[in-house]
């Protein structure tokens, strides 16, 4: 995987979406290594539609009572 295809490429759009939905505290509570797992999952999507579905799923998770990241809800 090249550096351009890695998790950091998707970090800024995801951060903007977290800010829009007032979920930044969840981002700050979750360890960076677990956030990078999610960001890598977004980055491995071959189709932009799949990437958008994955990000949408993550952002909707708090409405289902979970954490937006893989880290356990606090």
PyMOL Python script that loads the backbone (N, CA, C, O; Angstrom):
from pymol import cmd

cmd.read_pdbstr("""\
ATOM      1  N   UNK A   1       0.845  -1.167   0.000  1.00  0.00           N
ATOM      2  CA  UNK A   1       0.000   0.000   0.000  1.00  0.00           C
ATOM      3  C   UNK A   1       0.893   1.233   0.000  1.00  0.00           C
ATOM      4  O   UNK A   1       1.852   1.299   0.769  1.00  0.00           O
ATOM      5  N   UNK A   2       0.601   2.182  -0.826  1.00  0.00           N
ATOM      6  CA  UNK A   2       1.377   3.407  -0.874  1.00  0.00           C
ATOM      7  C   UNK A   2       0.903   4.358   0.200  1.00  0.00           C
ATOM      8  O   UNK A   2      -0.183   4.199   0.756  1.00  0.00           O
ATOM      9  N   UNK A   3       1.726   5.345   0.484  1.00  0.00           N
ATOM     10  CA  UNK A   3       1.364   6.312   1.521  1.00  0.00           C
ATOM     11  C   UNK A   3       0.082   7.060   1.160  1.00  0.00           C
ATOM     12  O   UNK A   3      -0.724   7.372   2.036  1.00  0.00           O
ATOM     13  N   UNK A   4      -0.107   7.347  -0.129  1.00  0.00           N
ATOM     14  CA  UNK A   4      -1.299   8.085  -0.549  1.00  0.00           C
ATOM     15  C   UNK A   4      -2.569   7.275  -0.342  1.00  0.00           C
ATOM     16  O   UNK A   4      -3.647   7.846  -0.172  1.00  0.00           O
ATOM     17  N   UNK A   5      -2.456   5.953  -0.355  1.00  0.00           N
ATOM     18  CA  UNK A   5      -3.639   5.109  -0.208  1.00  0.00           C
ATOM     19  C   UNK A   5      -3.906   4.732   1.245  1.00  0.00           C
ATOM     20  O   UNK A   5      -4.886   4.045   1.532  1.00  0.00           O
ATOM     21  N   UNK A   6      -3.049   5.171   2.164  1.00  0.00           N
ATOM     22  CA  UNK A   6      -3.174   4.788   3.560  1.00  0.00           C
ATOM     23  C   UNK A   6      -4.263   5.539   4.295  1.00  0.00           C
ATOM     24  O   UNK A   6      -4.958   6.369   3.708  1.00  0.00           O
ATOM     25  N   UNK A   7      -4.414   5.252   5.572  1.00  0.00           N
ATOM     26  CA  UNK A   7      -5.479   5.828   6.377  1.00  0.00           C
ATOM     27  C   UNK A   7      -5.475   7.342   6.447  1.00  0.00           C
ATOM     28  O   UNK A   7      -6.545   7.948   6.499  1.00  0.00           O
ATOM     29  N   UNK A   8      -4.302   7.981   6.448  1.00  0.00           N
ATOM     30  CA  UNK A   8      -4.256   9.434   6.608  1.00  0.00           C
ATOM     31  C   UNK A   8      -4.963  10.162   5.476  1.00  0.00           C
ATOM     32  O   UNK A   8      -5.434  11.284   5.663  1.00  0.00           O
ATOM     33  N   UNK A   9      -5.042   9.550   4.321  1.00  0.00           N
ATOM     34  CA  UNK A   9      -5.710  10.161   3.179  1.00  0.00           C
ATOM     35  C   UNK A   9      -7.188  10.428   3.486  1.00  0.00           C
ATOM     36  O   UNK A   9      -7.775  11.365   2.945  1.00  0.00           O
ATOM     37  N   UNK A  10      -7.776   9.619   4.339  1.00  0.00           N
ATOM     38  CA  UNK A  10      -9.203   9.730   4.646  1.00  0.00           C
ATOM     39  C   UNK A  10      -9.458  10.418   5.977  1.00  0.00           C
ATOM     40  O   UNK A  10     -10.611  10.631   6.350  1.00  0.00           O
ATOM     41  N   UNK A  11      -8.416  10.764   6.687  1.00  0.00           N
ATOM     42  CA  UNK A  11      -8.555  11.312   8.037  1.00  0.00           C
ATOM     43  C   UNK A  11      -9.302  12.643   8.043  1.00  0.00           C
ATOM     44  O   UNK A  11     -10.235  12.810   8.828  1.00  0.00           O
ATOM     45  N   UNK A  12      -8.921  13.590   7.194  1.00  0.00           N
ATOM     46  CA  UNK A  12      -9.532  14.913   7.228  1.00  0.00           C
ATOM     47  C   UNK A  12     -11.031  14.883   6.912  1.00  0.00           C
ATOM     48  O   UNK A  12     -11.805  15.478   7.662  1.00  0.00           O
ATOM     49  N   UNK A  13     -11.479  14.223   5.842  1.00  0.00           N
ATOM     50  CA  UNK A  13     -12.935  14.197   5.606  1.00  0.00           C
ATOM     51  C   UNK A  13     -13.700  13.564   6.764  1.00  0.00           C
ATOM     52  O   UNK A  13     -14.789  14.021   7.109  1.00  0.00           O
ATOM     53  N   UNK A  14     -13.144  12.522   7.364  1.00  0.00           N
ATOM     54  CA  UNK A  14     -13.812  11.866   8.485  1.00  0.00           C
ATOM     55  C   UNK A  14     -13.863  12.808   9.679  1.00  0.00           C
ATOM     56  O   UNK A  14     -14.888  12.879  10.358  1.00  0.00           O
ATOM     57  N   UNK A  15     -12.777  13.537   9.952  1.00  0.00           N
ATOM     58  CA  UNK A  15     -12.776  14.489  11.057  1.00  0.00           C
ATOM     59  C   UNK A  15     -13.823  15.576  10.847  1.00  0.00           C
ATOM     60  O   UNK A  15     -14.516  15.965  11.786  1.00  0.00           O
ATOM     61  N   UNK A  16     -13.937  16.064   9.618  1.00  0.00           N
ATOM     62  CA  UNK A  16     -14.947  17.085   9.332  1.00  0.00           C
ATOM     63  C   UNK A  16     -16.353  16.537   9.582  1.00  0.00           C
ATOM     64  O   UNK A  16     -17.205  17.243  10.120  1.00  0.00           O
ATOM     65  N   UNK A  17     -16.596  15.296   9.199  1.00  0.00           N
ATOM     66  CA  UNK A  17     -17.914  14.690   9.432  1.00  0.00           C
ATOM     67  C   UNK A  17     -18.174  14.491  10.922  1.00  0.00           C
ATOM     68  O   UNK A  17     -19.295  14.695  11.389  1.00  0.00           O
ATOM     69  N   UNK A  18     -17.143  14.094  11.673  1.00  0.00           N
ATOM     70  CA  UNK A  18     -17.296  13.946  13.122  1.00  0.00           C
ATOM     71  C   UNK A  18     -17.634  15.287  13.763  1.00  0.00           C
ATOM     72  O   UNK A  18     -18.480  15.354  14.655  1.00  0.00           O
ATOM     73  N   UNK A  19     -16.973  16.359  13.311  1.00  0.00           N
ATOM     74  CA  UNK A  19     -17.262  17.684  13.852  1.00  0.00           C
ATOM     75  C   UNK A  19     -18.690  18.100  13.525  1.00  0.00           C
ATOM     76  O   UNK A  19     -19.387  18.645  14.381  1.00  0.00           O
ATOM     77  N   UNK A  20     -19.130  17.851  12.307  1.00  0.00           N
ATOM     78  CA  UNK A  20     -20.478  18.207  11.880  1.00  0.00           C
ATOM     79  C   UNK A  20     -21.526  17.522  12.745  1.00  0.00           C
ATOM     80  O   UNK A  20     -22.556  18.113  13.069  1.00  0.00           O
ATOM     81  N   UNK A  21     -21.257  16.264  13.121  1.00  0.00           N
ATOM     82  CA  UNK A  21     -22.219  15.497  13.931  1.00  0.00           C
ATOM     83  C   UNK A  21     -21.935  15.582  15.423  1.00  0.00           C
ATOM     84  O   UNK A  21     -22.543  14.858  16.212  1.00  0.00           O
ATOM     85  N   UNK A  22     -21.017  16.460  15.818  1.00  0.00           N
ATOM     86  CA  UNK A  22     -20.664  16.661  17.232  1.00  0.00           C
ATOM     87  C   UNK A  22     -20.205  15.362  17.903  1.00  0.00           C
ATOM     88  O   UNK A  22     -20.623  15.041  19.015  1.00  0.00           O
ATOM     89  N   UNK A  23     -19.338  14.625  17.203  1.00  0.00           N
ATOM     90  CA  UNK A  23     -18.828  13.359  17.719  1.00  0.00           C
ATOM     91  C   UNK A  23     -17.325  13.414  17.990  1.00  0.00           C
ATOM     92  O   UNK A  23     -16.692  12.369  18.132  1.00  0.00           O
ATOM     93  N   UNK A  24     -16.750  14.599  18.064  1.00  0.00           N
ATOM     94  CA  UNK A  24     -15.302  14.707  18.249  1.00  0.00           C
ATOM     95  C   UNK A  24     -14.838  14.116  19.571  1.00  0.00           C
ATOM     96  O   UNK A  24     -13.716  13.617  19.650  1.00  0.00           O
ATOM     97  N   UNK A  25     -15.668  14.157  20.619  1.00  0.00           N
ATOM     98  CA  UNK A  25     -15.241  13.573  21.891  1.00  0.00           C
ATOM     99  C   UNK A  25     -15.013  12.078  21.734  1.00  0.00           C
ATOM    100  O   UNK A  25     -14.124  11.523  22.380  1.00  0.00           O
ATOM    101  N   UNK A  26     -15.797  11.412  20.887  1.00  0.00           N
ATOM    102  CA  UNK A  26     -15.590   9.984  20.637  1.00  0.00           C
ATOM    103  C   UNK A  26     -14.265   9.750  19.939  1.00  0.00           C
ATOM    104  O   UNK A  26     -13.581   8.764  20.215  1.00  0.00           O
ATOM    105  N   UNK A  27     -13.897  10.647  19.036  1.00  0.00           N
ATOM    106  CA  UNK A  27     -12.630  10.539  18.329  1.00  0.00           C
ATOM    107  C   UNK A  27     -11.470  10.693  19.295  1.00  0.00           C
ATOM    108  O   UNK A  27     -10.484   9.962  19.204  1.00  0.00           O
ATOM    109  N   UNK A  28     -11.577  11.633  20.217  1.00  0.00           N
ATOM    110  CA  UNK A  28     -10.498  11.903  21.151  1.00  0.00           C
ATOM    111  C   UNK A  28     -10.358  10.814  22.206  1.00  0.00           C
ATOM    112  O   UNK A  28      -9.261  10.606  22.723  1.00  0.00           O
ATOM    113  N   UNK A  29     -11.436  10.116  22.537  1.00  0.00           N
ATOM    114  CA  UNK A  29     -11.397   9.067  23.560  1.00  0.00           C
ATOM    115  C   UNK A  29     -10.825   7.761  23.032  1.00  0.00           C
ATOM    116  O   UNK A  29     -10.316   6.954  23.810  1.00  0.00           O
ATOM    117  N   UNK A  30     -10.896   7.542  21.758  1.00  0.00           N
ATOM    118  CA  UNK A  30     -10.469   6.275  21.179  1.00  0.00           C
ATOM    119  C   UNK A  30      -8.974   6.302  20.876  1.00  0.00           C
ATOM    120  O   UNK A  30      -8.483   7.280  20.310  1.00  0.00           O
ATOM    121  N   UNK A  31      -8.234   5.241  21.243  1.00  0.00           N
ATOM    122  CA  UNK A  31      -6.802   5.200  20.943  1.00  0.00           C
ATOM    123  C   UNK A  31      -6.539   5.311  19.437  1.00  0.00           C
ATOM    124  O   UNK A  31      -7.304   4.801  18.619  1.00  0.00           O
ATOM    125  N   UNK A  32      -5.459   5.977  19.101  1.00  0.00           N
ATOM    126  CA  UNK A  32      -5.115   6.238  17.697  1.00  0.00           C
ATOM    127  C   UNK A  32      -4.983   4.951  16.886  1.00  0.00           C
ATOM    128  O   UNK A  32      -5.378   4.917  15.720  1.00  0.00           O
ATOM    129  N   UNK A  33      -4.436   3.893  17.483  1.00  0.00           N
ATOM    130  CA  UNK A  33      -4.255   2.660  16.713  1.00  0.00           C
ATOM    131  C   UNK A  33      -5.597   2.061  16.297  1.00  0.00           C
ATOM    132  O   UNK A  33      -5.702   1.485  15.214  1.00  0.00           O
ATOM    133  N   UNK A  34      -6.620   2.186  17.138  1.00  0.00           N
ATOM    134  CA  UNK A  34      -7.936   1.667  16.765  1.00  0.00           C
ATOM    135  C   UNK A  34      -8.607   2.559  15.719  1.00  0.00           C
ATOM    136  O   UNK A  34      -9.297   2.066  14.827  1.00  0.00           O
ATOM    137  N   UNK A  35      -8.399   3.884  15.833  1.00  0.00           N
ATOM    138  CA  UNK A  35      -8.927   4.780  14.798  1.00  0.00           C
ATOM    139  C   UNK A  35      -8.298   4.447  13.451  1.00  0.00           C
ATOM    140  O   UNK A  35      -8.979   4.459  12.426  1.00  0.00           O
ATOM    141  N   UNK A  36      -7.007   4.153  13.450  1.00  0.00           N
ATOM    142  CA  UNK A  36      -6.321   3.832  12.200  1.00  0.00           C
ATOM    143  C   UNK A  36      -6.849   2.553  11.575  1.00  0.00           C
ATOM    144  O   UNK A  36      -6.825   2.421  10.351  1.00  0.00           O
ATOM    145  N   UNK A  37      -7.324   1.608  12.375  1.00  0.00           N
ATOM    146  CA  UNK A  37      -7.938   0.397  11.833  1.00  0.00           C
ATOM    147  C   UNK A  37      -9.176   0.775  11.017  1.00  0.00           C
ATOM    148  O   UNK A  37      -9.360   0.299   9.897  1.00  0.00           O
ATOM    149  N   UNK A  38     -10.020   1.633  11.590  1.00  0.00           N
ATOM    150  CA  UNK A  38     -11.208   2.083  10.861  1.00  0.00           C
ATOM    151  C   UNK A  38     -10.823   2.856   9.612  1.00  0.00           C
ATOM    152  O   UNK A  38     -11.387   2.625   8.543  1.00  0.00           O
ATOM    153  N   UNK A  39      -9.867   3.773   9.734  1.00  0.00           N
ATOM    154  CA  UNK A  39      -9.454   4.567   8.580  1.00  0.00           C
ATOM    155  C   UNK A  39      -8.881   3.681   7.484  1.00  0.00           C
ATOM    156  O   UNK A  39      -9.091   3.948   6.300  1.00  0.00           O
ATOM    157  N   UNK A  40      -8.164   2.635   7.860  1.00  0.00           N
ATOM    158  CA  UNK A  40      -7.655   1.687   6.877  1.00  0.00           C
ATOM    159  C   UNK A  40      -8.785   0.938   6.190  1.00  0.00           C
ATOM    160  O   UNK A  40      -8.713   0.648   4.996  1.00  0.00           O
ATOM    161  N   UNK A  41      -9.832   0.626   6.949  1.00  0.00           N
ATOM    162  CA  UNK A  41     -11.007  -0.055   6.389  1.00  0.00           C
ATOM    163  C   UNK A  41     -11.664   0.836   5.344  1.00  0.00           C
ATOM    164  O   UNK A  41     -12.087   0.354   4.293  1.00  0.00           O
ATOM    165  N   UNK A  42     -11.753   2.138   5.626  1.00  0.00           N
ATOM    166  CA  UNK A  42     -12.305   3.058   4.627  1.00  0.00           C
ATOM    167  C   UNK A  42     -11.411   3.083   3.394  1.00  0.00           C
ATOM    168  O   UNK A  42     -11.894   3.028   2.263  1.00  0.00           O
ATOM    169  N   UNK A  43     -10.113   3.165   3.623  1.00  0.00           N
ATOM    170  CA  UNK A  43      -9.158   3.293   2.530  1.00  0.00           C
ATOM    171  C   UNK A  43      -9.070   2.078   1.631  1.00  0.00           C
ATOM    172  O   UNK A  43      -8.730   2.198   0.454  1.00  0.00           O
ATOM    173  N   UNK A  44      -9.376   0.902   2.175  1.00  0.00           N
ATOM    174  CA  UNK A  44      -9.305  -0.323   1.367  1.00  0.00           C
ATOM    175  C   UNK A  44     -10.513  -0.518   0.465  1.00  0.00           C
ATOM    176  O   UNK A  44     -10.512  -1.412  -0.382  1.00  0.00           O
ATOM    177  N   UNK A  45     -11.524   0.291   0.631  1.00  0.00           N
ATOM    178  CA  UNK A  45     -12.706   0.182  -0.236  1.00  0.00           C
ATOM    179  C   UNK A  45     -12.298   0.562  -1.656  1.00  0.00           C
ATOM    180  O   UNK A  45     -11.731   1.631  -1.880  1.00  0.00           O
ATOM    181  N   UNK A  46     -12.585  -0.304  -2.597  1.00  0.00           N
ATOM    182  CA  UNK A  46     -12.202  -0.036  -3.979  1.00  0.00           C
ATOM    183  C   UNK A  46     -13.146   0.952  -4.654  1.00  0.00           C
ATOM    184  O   UNK A  46     -12.731   1.706  -5.534  1.00  0.00           O
ATOM    185  N   UNK A  47     -14.392   0.952  -4.254  1.00  0.00           N
ATOM    186  CA  UNK A  47     -15.374   1.849  -4.868  1.00  0.00           C
ATOM    187  C   UNK A  47     -15.692   2.988  -3.921  1.00  0.00           C
ATOM    188  O   UNK A  47     -15.769   2.788  -2.709  1.00  0.00           O
ATOM    189  N   UNK A  48     -15.877   4.167  -4.455  1.00  0.00           N
ATOM    190  CA  UNK A  48     -16.198   5.320  -3.604  1.00  0.00           C
ATOM    191  C   UNK A  48     -17.539   5.122  -2.899  1.00  0.00           C
ATOM    192  O   UNK A  48     -17.741   5.629  -1.796  1.00  0.00           O
ATOM    193  N   UNK A  49     -18.458   4.383  -3.533  1.00  0.00           N
ATOM    194  CA  UNK A  49     -19.756   4.109  -2.904  1.00  0.00           C
ATOM    195  C   UNK A  49     -19.580   3.247  -1.658  1.00  0.00           C
ATOM    196  O   UNK A  49     -20.236   3.470  -0.640  1.00  0.00           O
ATOM    197  N   UNK A  50     -18.693   2.268  -1.747  1.00  0.00           N
ATOM    198  CA  UNK A  50     -18.423   1.399  -0.592  1.00  0.00           C
ATOM    199  C   UNK A  50     -17.793   2.204   0.531  1.00  0.00           C
ATOM    200  O   UNK A  50     -18.162   2.045   1.695  1.00  0.00           O
ATOM    201  N   UNK A  51     -16.840   3.072   0.187  1.00  0.00           N
ATOM    202  CA  UNK A  51     -16.189   3.923   1.189  1.00  0.00           C
ATOM    203  C   UNK A  51     -17.234   4.801   1.883  1.00  0.00           C
ATOM    204  O   UNK A  51     -17.221   4.936   3.107  1.00  0.00           O
ATOM    205  N   UNK A  52     -18.127   5.388   1.110  1.00  0.00           N
ATOM    206  CA  UNK A  52     -19.169   6.257   1.681  1.00  0.00           C
ATOM    207  C   UNK A  52     -20.096   5.461   2.601  1.00  0.00           C
ATOM    208  O   UNK A  52     -20.500   5.964   3.649  1.00  0.00           O
ATOM    209  N   UNK A  53     -20.435   4.237   2.227  1.00  0.00           N
ATOM    210  CA  UNK A  53     -21.286   3.385   3.074  1.00  0.00           C
ATOM    211  C   UNK A  53     -20.593   3.072   4.389  1.00  0.00           C
ATOM    212  O   UNK A  53     -21.225   3.095   5.445  1.00  0.00           O
ATOM    213  N   UNK A  54     -19.308   2.782   4.335  1.00  0.00           N
ATOM    214  CA  UNK A  54     -18.559   2.447   5.552  1.00  0.00           C
ATOM    215  C   UNK A  54     -18.479   3.646   6.487  1.00  0.00           C
ATOM    216  O   UNK A  54     -18.660   3.506   7.697  1.00  0.00           O
ATOM    217  N   UNK A  55     -18.210   4.819   5.932  1.00  0.00           N
ATOM    218  CA  UNK A  55     -18.138   6.027   6.756  1.00  0.00           C
ATOM    219  C   UNK A  55     -19.505   6.335   7.345  1.00  0.00           C
ATOM    220  O   UNK A  55     -19.607   6.699   8.517  1.00  0.00           O
ATOM    221  N   UNK A  56     -20.546   6.195   6.554  1.00  0.00           N
ATOM    222  CA  UNK A  56     -21.904   6.439   7.036  1.00  0.00           C
ATOM    223  C   UNK A  56     -22.248   5.493   8.186  1.00  0.00           C
ATOM    224  O   UNK A  56     -22.849   5.906   9.178  1.00  0.00           O
ATOM    225  N   UNK A  57     -21.866   4.230   8.047  1.00  0.00           N
ATOM    226  CA  UNK A  57     -22.110   3.245   9.112  1.00  0.00           C
ATOM    227  C   UNK A  57     -21.418   3.687  10.399  1.00  0.00           C
ATOM    228  O   UNK A  57     -22.008   3.614  11.478  1.00  0.00           O
ATOM    229  N   UNK A  58     -20.167   4.146  10.290  1.00  0.00           N
ATOM    230  CA  UNK A  58     -19.425   4.578  11.465  1.00  0.00           C
ATOM    231  C   UNK A  58     -20.107   5.780  12.117  1.00  0.00           C
ATOM    232  O   UNK A  58     -20.214   5.843  13.342  1.00  0.00           O
ATOM    233  N   UNK A  59     -20.564   6.725  11.309  1.00  0.00           N
ATOM    234  CA  UNK A  59     -21.171   7.935  11.856  1.00  0.00           C
ATOM    235  C   UNK A  59     -22.541   7.667  12.469  1.00  0.00           C
ATOM    236  O   UNK A  59     -22.963   8.392  13.370  1.00  0.00           O
ATOM    237  N   UNK A  60     -23.233   6.648  11.999  1.00  0.00           N
ATOM    238  CA  UNK A  60     -24.558   6.320  12.526  1.00  0.00           C
ATOM    239  C   UNK A  60     -24.503   5.435  13.770  1.00  0.00           C
ATOM    240  O   UNK A  60     -25.515   5.261  14.449  1.00  0.00           O
ATOM    241  N   UNK A  61     -23.349   4.882  14.068  1.00  0.00           N
ATOM    242  CA  UNK A  61     -23.205   3.947  15.192  1.00  0.00           C
ATOM    243  C   UNK A  61     -23.641   4.549  16.537  1.00  0.00           C
ATOM    244  O   UNK A  61     -24.286   3.841  17.309  1.00  0.00           O
ATOM    245  N   UNK A  62     -23.329   5.807  16.861  1.00  0.00           N
ATOM    246  CA  UNK A  62     -23.778   6.349  18.152  1.00  0.00           C
ATOM    247  C   UNK A  62     -25.300   6.354  18.305  1.00  0.00           C
ATOM    248  O   UNK A  62     -25.800   6.233  19.424  1.00  0.00           O
ATOM    249  N   UNK A  63     -26.036   6.491  17.218  1.00  0.00           N
ATOM    250  CA  UNK A  63     -27.499   6.444  17.303  1.00  0.00           C
ATOM    251  C   UNK A  63     -27.988   5.057  17.694  1.00  0.00           C
ATOM    252  O   UNK A  63     -29.097   4.912  18.208  1.00  0.00           O
ATOM    253  N   UNK A  64     -27.166   4.031  17.454  1.00  0.00           N
ATOM    254  CA  UNK A  64     -27.500   2.662  17.840  1.00  0.00           C
ATOM    255  C   UNK A  64     -26.914   2.310  19.210  1.00  0.00           C
ATOM    256  O   UNK A  64     -26.991   1.164  19.653  1.00  0.00           O
ATOM    257  N   UNK A  65     -26.326   3.314  19.875  1.00  0.00           N
ATOM    258  CA  UNK A  65     -25.797   3.098  21.208  1.00  0.00           C
ATOM    259  C   UNK A  65     -24.345   2.705  21.267  1.00  0.00           C
ATOM    260  O   UNK A  65     -23.857   2.355  22.342  1.00  0.00           O
ATOM    261  N   UNK A  66     -23.636   2.745  20.167  1.00  0.00           N
ATOM    262  CA  UNK A  66     -22.237   2.355  20.145  1.00  0.00           C
ATOM    263  C   UNK A  66     -21.300   3.527  19.947  1.00  0.00           C
ATOM    264  O   UNK A  66     -21.725   4.682  19.902  1.00  0.00           O
ATOM    265  N   UNK A  67     -20.035   3.222  19.830  1.00  0.00           N
ATOM    266  CA  UNK A  67     -19.002   4.206  19.564  1.00  0.00           C
ATOM    267  C   UNK A  67     -18.784   4.263  18.056  1.00  0.00           C
ATOM    268  O   UNK A  67     -18.884   3.232  17.390  1.00  0.00           O
ATOM    269  N   UNK A  68     -18.486   5.450  17.492  1.00  0.00           N
ATOM    270  CA  UNK A  68     -18.248   5.506  16.062  1.00  0.00           C
ATOM    271  C   UNK A  68     -16.996   4.747  15.633  1.00  0.00           C
ATOM    272  O   UNK A  68     -16.892   4.331  14.480  1.00  0.00           O
ATOM    273  N   UNK A  69     -16.051   4.564  16.545  1.00  0.00           N
ATOM    274  CA  UNK A  69     -14.817   3.841  16.233  1.00  0.00           C
ATOM    275  C   UNK A  69     -14.940   2.419  16.774  1.00  0.00           C
ATOM    276  O   UNK A  69     -15.919   2.077  17.437  1.00  0.00           O
ATOM    277  N   UNK A  70     -13.952   1.614  16.488  1.00  0.00           N
ATOM    278  CA  UNK A  70     -13.940   0.240  16.986  1.00  0.00           C
ATOM    279  C   UNK A  70     -13.723   0.164  18.491  1.00  0.00           C
ATOM    280  O   UNK A  70     -13.984  -0.869  19.107  1.00  0.00           O
ATOM    281  N   UNK A  71     -13.248   1.252  19.082  1.00  0.00           N
ATOM    282  CA  UNK A  71     -12.993   1.217  20.522  1.00  0.00           C
ATOM    283  C   UNK A  71     -14.317   1.105  21.286  1.00  0.00           C
ATOM    284  O   UNK A  71     -15.352   1.571  20.810  1.00  0.00           O
ATOM    285  N   UNK A  72     -14.279   0.497  22.450  1.00  0.00           N
ATOM    286  CA  UNK A  72     -15.514   0.342  23.226  1.00  0.00           C
ATOM    287  C   UNK A  72     -16.073   1.685  23.656  1.00  0.00           C
ATOM    288  O   UNK A  72     -15.324   2.616  23.950  1.00  0.00           O
ATOM    289  N   UNK A  73     -17.386   1.777  23.689  1.00  0.00           N
ATOM    290  CA  UNK A  73     -18.053   3.000  24.149  1.00  0.00           C
ATOM    291  C   UNK A  73     -17.744   3.200  25.623  1.00  0.00           C
ATOM    292  O   UNK A  73     -17.679   2.236  26.386  1.00  0.00           O
ATOM    293  N   UNK A  74     -17.557   4.427  26.018  1.00  0.00           N
ATOM    294  CA  UNK A  74     -17.236   4.724  27.432  1.00  0.00           C
ATOM    295  C   UNK A  74     -18.445   5.257  28.134  1.00  0.00           C
ATOM    296  O   UNK A  74     -18.381   5.565  29.324  1.00  0.00           O
TER     297      UNK A  74
END
""", "prot")
cmd.dss("prot")
cmd.show_as("cartoon", "prot")
cmd.util.cbc("prot")
cmd.orient("prot")
